Amino acid sequence: VLSKTIDTAKLSSKKLEFATITLKAGKPFIHVYTSTEIDEVLKKYESVIKPADSQ
């Protein structure tokens, strides 16, 4: 669930929060991503993340 809105073209870990819910051994497991993990994902996909005005 995304609970924030972003008013910027440049994404950063300071402006995003990510979490996943998975099942481990039949029990729910919540993982809240750290700033470092978010930065790694943003760097990996920066070539496909484009500001809305450049499309």
A tleap script that builds the chain and sets N, CA, C and O, in Angstrom:
source leaprc.protein.ff14SB
mol = sequence {
  NVAL LEU SER LYS THR ILE ASP THR ALA LYS
  LEU SER SER LYS LYS LEU GLU PHE ALA THR
  ILE THR LEU LYS ALA GLY LYS PRO PHE ILE
  HIE VAL TYR THR SER THR GLU ILE ASP GLU
  VAL LEU LYS LYS TYR GLU SER VAL ILE LYS
  PRO ALA ASP SER CGLN
}
set mol.1.N position { 0.844 -1.160 0.000 }
set mol.1.CA position { 0.000 0.000 0.000 }
set mol.1.C position { 0.895 1.230 0.000 }
set mol.1.O position { 1.784 1.370 0.839 }
set mol.2.N position { 0.650 2.098 -0.934 }
set mol.2.CA position { 1.404 3.348 -1.022 }
set mol.2.C position { 0.632 4.422 -0.271 }
set mol.2.O position { -0.521 4.715 -0.586 }
set mol.3.N position { 1.284 5.000 0.723 }
set mol.3.CA position { 0.571 5.968 1.548 }
set mol.3.C position { 1.099 7.386 1.406 }
set mol.3.O position { 0.678 8.280 2.141 }
set mol.4.N position { 2.009 7.602 0.478 }
set mol.4.CA position { 2.548 8.943 0.271 }
set mol.4.C position { 2.357 9.346 -1.184 }
set mol.4.O position { 2.253 8.493 -2.066 }
set mol.5.N position { 2.311 10.633 -1.423 }
set mol.5.CA position { 2.313 11.130 -2.790 }
set mol.5.C position { 3.602 11.894 -3.005 }
set mol.5.O position { 4.164 12.466 -2.071 }
set mol.6.N position { 4.059 11.898 -4.230 }
set mol.6.CA position { 5.338 12.524 -4.544 }
set mol.6.C position { 5.103 13.672 -5.511 }
set mol.6.O position { 4.409 13.523 -6.517 }
set mol.7.N position { 5.683 14.808 -5.197 }
set mol.7.CA position { 5.549 16.009 -6.011 }
set mol.7.C position { 6.867 16.388 -6.670 }
set mol.7.O position { 7.172 17.571 -6.814 }
set mol.8.N position { 7.643 15.399 -7.069 }
set mol.8.CA position { 8.956 15.670 -7.632 }
set mol.8.C position { 9.253 14.699 -8.767 }
set mol.8.O position { 8.698 13.601 -8.814 }
set mol.9.N position { 10.113 15.099 -9.662 }
set mol.9.CA position { 10.502 14.244 -10.782 }
set mol.9.C position { 11.649 13.319 -10.401 }
set mol.9.O position { 11.842 12.285 -11.041 }
set mol.10.N position { 12.406 13.667 -9.381 }
set mol.10.CA position { 13.570 12.878 -8.969 }
set mol.10.C position { 13.222 12.045 -7.742 }
set mol.10.O position { 12.907 12.590 -6.685 }
set mol.11.N position { 13.280 10.716 -7.886 }
set mol.11.CA position { 12.996 9.831 -6.769 }
set mol.11.C position { 14.236 9.655 -5.907 }
set mol.11.O position { 15.355 9.604 -6.417 }
set mol.12.N position { 14.031 9.561 -4.601 }
set mol.12.CA position { 15.136 9.288 -3.685 }
set mol.12.C position { 14.600 8.531 -2.476 }
set mol.12.O position { 13.402 8.548 -2.196 }
set mol.13.N position { 15.504 7.872 -1.769 }
set mol.13.CA position { 15.091 7.102 -0.598 }
set mol.13.C position { 14.558 8.000 0.515 }
set mol.13.O position { 13.851 7.528 1.405 }
set mol.14.N position { 14.887 9.273 0.475 }
set mol.14.CA position { 14.376 10.201 1.489 }
set mol.14.C position { 12.902 10.518 1.268 }
set mol.14.O position { 12.226 11.008 2.172 }
set mol.15.N position { 12.406 10.239 0.063 }
set mol.15.CA position { 11.025 10.569 -0.265 }
set mol.15.C position { 10.152 9.337 -0.472 }
set mol.15.O position { 8.963 9.470 -0.759 }
set mol.16.N position { 10.725 8.134 -0.329 }
set mol.16.CA position { 9.985 6.901 -0.572 }
set mol.16.C position { 10.064 5.969 0.623 }
set mol.16.O position { 11.044 5.972 1.367 }
set mol.17.N position { 9.020 5.173 0.798 }
set mol.17.CA position { 9.032 4.083 1.764 }
set mol.17.C position { 8.475 2.860 1.056 }
set mol.17.O position { 7.450 2.940 0.379 }
set mol.18.N position { 9.154 1.723 1.214 }
set mol.18.CA position { 8.692 0.470 0.641 }
set mol.18.C position { 8.651 -0.592 1.716 }
set mol.18.O position { 9.496 -0.620 2.611 }
set mol.19.N position { 7.662 -1.467 1.622 }
set mol.19.CA position { 7.578 -2.617 2.506 }
set mol.19.C position { 6.931 -3.752 1.724 }
set mol.19.O position { 6.131 -3.521 0.817 }
set mol.20.N position { 7.288 -4.983 2.088 }
set mol.20.CA position { 6.666 -6.154 1.480 }
set mol.20.C position { 6.111 -7.042 2.582 }
set mol.20.O position { 6.623 -7.067 3.701 }
set mol.21.N position { 5.063 -7.762 2.245 }
set mol.21.CA position { 4.494 -8.755 3.153 }
set mol.21.C position { 4.548 -10.089 2.424 }
set mol.21.O position { 3.986 -10.232 1.338 }
set mol.22.N position { 5.225 -11.067 3.020 }
set mol.22.CA position { 5.333 -12.400 2.435 }
set mol.22.C position { 5.016 -13.439 3.506 }
set mol.22.O position { 4.932 -13.124 4.693 }
set mol.23.N position { 4.844 -14.663 3.070 }
set mol.23.CA position { 4.651 -15.766 4.007 }
set mol.23.C position { 5.957 -16.520 4.168 }
set mol.23.O position { 6.576 -16.915 3.179 }
set mol.24.N position { 6.378 -16.721 5.406 }
set mol.24.CA position { 7.541 -17.547 5.720 }
set mol.24.C position { 7.079 -18.595 6.713 }
set mol.24.O position { 6.626 -18.276 7.812 }
set mol.25.N position { 7.200 -19.845 6.311 }
set mol.25.CA position { 6.743 -20.962 7.147 }
set mol.25.C position { 5.268 -20.793 7.522 }
set mol.25.O position { 4.850 -21.135 8.628 }
set mol.26.N position { 4.490 -20.257 6.573 }
set mol.26.CA position { 3.061 -20.101 6.780 }
set mol.26.C position { 2.650 -18.910 7.629 }
set mol.26.O position { 1.467 -18.732 7.920 }
set mol.27.N position { 3.622 -18.091 8.030 }
set mol.27.CA position { 3.320 -16.920 8.851 }
set mol.27.C position { 3.678 -15.648 8.094 }
set mol.27.O position { 4.656 -15.627 7.346 }
set mol.28.N position { 2.893 -14.586 8.280 }
set mol.28.CA position { 3.196 -13.325 7.597 }
set mol.28.C position { 4.521 -12.732 8.085 }
set mol.28.O position { 4.820 -12.738 9.279 }
set mol.29.N position { 5.298 -12.223 7.138 }
set mol.29.CA position { 6.579 -11.585 7.443 }
set mol.29.C position { 6.599 -10.233 6.748 }
set mol.29.O position { 6.401 -10.151 5.535 }
set mol.30.N position { 6.836 -9.180 7.505 }
set mol.30.CA position { 6.873 -7.822 6.958 }
set mol.30.C position { 8.319 -7.360 6.890 }
set mol.30.O position { 9.057 -7.438 7.872 }
set mol.31.N position { 8.713 -6.878 5.718 }
set mol.31.CA position { 10.057 -6.322 5.538 }
set mol.31.C position { 9.915 -4.871 5.098 }
set mol.31.O position { 9.371 -4.583 4.032 }
set mol.32.N position { 10.411 -3.964 5.930 }
set mol.32.CA position { 10.436 -2.544 5.586 }
set mol.32.C position { 11.828 -2.256 5.051 }
set mol.32.O position { 12.823 -2.472 5.743 }
set mol.33.N position { 11.897 -1.771 3.824 }
set mol.33.CA position { 13.182 -1.526 3.168 }
set mol.33.C position { 13.913 -0.357 3.814 }
set mol.33.O position { 13.302 0.649 4.174 }
set mol.34.N position { 15.220 -0.500 3.956 }
set mol.34.CA position { 16.053 0.586 4.473 }
set mol.34.C position { 16.333 1.582 3.351 }
set mol.34.O position { 16.086 1.298 2.179 }
set mol.35.N position { 16.847 2.742 3.719 }
set mol.35.CA position { 17.218 3.749 2.716 }
set mol.35.C position { 18.254 3.195 1.744 }
set mol.35.O position { 18.197 3.473 0.547 }
set mol.36.N position { 19.191 2.420 2.254 }
set mol.36.CA position { 20.228 1.824 1.404 }
set mol.36.C position { 19.618 0.863 0.393 }
set mol.36.O position { 20.002 0.875 -0.777 }
set mol.37.N position { 18.675 0.033 0.825 }
set mol.37.CA position { 18.019 -0.911 -0.085 }
set mol.37.C position { 17.227 -0.171 -1.159 }
set mol.37.O position { 17.248 -0.562 -2.325 }
set mol.38.N position { 16.540 0.882 -0.776 }
set mol.38.CA position { 15.770 1.671 -1.744 }
set mol.38.C position { 16.704 2.327 -2.751 }
set mol.38.O position { 16.421 2.330 -3.950 }
set mol.39.N position { 17.821 2.886 -2.271 }
set mol.39.CA position { 18.801 3.502 -3.178 }
set mol.39.C position { 19.335 2.486 -4.180 }
set mol.39.O position { 19.538 2.822 -5.347 }
set mol.40.N position { 19.569 1.242 -3.741 }
set mol.40.CA position { 20.057 0.194 -4.645 }
set mol.40.C position { 19.037 -0.105 -5.737 }
set mol.40.O position { 19.402 -0.260 -6.903 }
set mol.41.N position { 17.772 -0.186 -5.368 }
set mol.41.CA position { 16.714 -0.451 -6.352 }
set mol.41.C position { 16.596 0.714 -7.334 }
set mol.41.O position { 16.491 0.500 -8.541 }
set mol.42.N position { 16.614 1.943 -6.820 }
set mol.42.CA position { 16.522 3.115 -7.697 }
set mol.42.C position { 17.695 3.175 -8.665 }
set mol.42.O position { 17.518 3.506 -9.837 }
set mol.43.N position { 18.887 2.856 -8.182 }
set mol.43.CA position { 20.061 2.867 -9.055 }
set mol.43.C position { 19.948 1.786 -10.133 }
set mol.43.O position { 20.278 2.022 -11.295 }
set mol.44.N position { 19.479 0.603 -9.739 }
set mol.44.CA position { 19.343 -0.510 -10.685 }
set mol.44.C position { 18.369 -0.169 -11.816 }
set mol.44.O position { 18.590 -0.550 -12.966 }
set mol.45.N position { 17.296 0.548 -11.489 }
set mol.45.CA position { 16.254 0.828 -12.475 }
set mol.45.C position { 16.220 2.280 -12.938 }
set mol.45.O position { 15.226 2.708 -13.524 }
set mol.46.N position { 17.280 3.048 -12.690 }
set mol.46.CA position { 17.266 4.461 -13.064 }
set mol.46.C position { 17.096 4.682 -14.564 }
set mol.46.O position { 16.592 5.727 -14.976 }
set mol.47.N position { 17.502 3.726 -15.378 }
set mol.47.CA position { 17.367 3.903 -16.827 }
set mol.47.C position { 15.911 3.802 -17.287 }
set mol.47.O position { 15.572 4.305 -18.359 }
set mol.48.N position { 15.046 3.163 -16.499 }
set mol.48.CA position { 13.636 3.050 -16.889 }
set mol.48.C position { 12.742 4.010 -16.120 }
set mol.48.O position { 11.570 4.176 -16.458 }
set mol.49.N position { 13.288 4.642 -15.085 }
set mol.49.CA position { 12.530 5.634 -14.323 }
set mol.49.C position { 12.757 6.991 -14.976 }
set mol.49.O position { 13.865 7.527 -14.956 }
set mol.50.N position { 11.695 7.536 -15.552 }
set mol.50.CA position { 11.805 8.808 -16.257 }
set mol.50.C position { 10.799 9.790 -15.682 }
set mol.50.O position { 9.684 9.394 -15.342 }
set mol.51.N position { 11.158 11.038 -15.567 }
set mol.51.CA position { 10.185 12.045 -15.122 }
set mol.51.C position { 9.002 12.117 -16.082 }
set mol.51.O position { 9.157 11.862 -17.276 }
set mol.52.N position { 7.840 12.456 -15.576 }
set mol.52.CA position { 6.617 12.508 -16.386 }
set mol.52.C position { 6.736 13.475 -17.549 }
set mol.52.O position { 6.153 13.226 -18.604 }
set mol.53.N position { 7.464 14.565 -17.397 }
set mol.53.CA position { 7.552 15.551 -18.472 }
set mol.53.C position { 8.500 15.151 -19.597 }
set mol.53.O position { 8.546 15.826 -20.625 }
set mol.54.N position { 9.260 14.063 -19.425 }
set mol.54.CA position { 10.187 13.637 -20.481 }
set mol.54.C position { 9.618 12.531 -21.349 }
set mol.54.O position { 10.294 12.057 -22.261 }
set mol.55.N position { 8.389 12.108 -21.085 }
set mol.55.CA position { 7.800 11.011 -21.856 }
set mol.55.C position { 7.157 11.506 -23.120 }
set mol.55.O position { 6.613 10.712 -23.888 }
savepdb mol mol.pdb
quit
